[in-house]
Amino acid sequence: MELAVTSNFSLFGGLFGGNGTITSITAHPDYFIYLDTGVKYKITSRLIVEGMLRENPAPGKGSTDVTFHLGLGCVFDR
């Protein structure tokens, strides 16, 4: 889900999960869940920068607790 705050700035979030990804490893559960939150800023009409924080809200073992993502994108006209 993305929410435009201004014409150049937006907030986004998402929920991502699954099960059965890792088997036969006792330190990992049979599921995973991630909560994503981030920002997107349009620097120019063609250049976009994005930052995201991915959190694993599940208790105990599993996967990475916190992950940071940073992206730079370019818009091309057809």
Secondary structure, 3 states (H helix, E strand, C coil): CEEECCCCEEEEEEEEEEECCCCCCCCCCCEEEEEEEEEEEECCCCEEEEEEEEECCCCCCCCCCEEEEEEEEECCCC
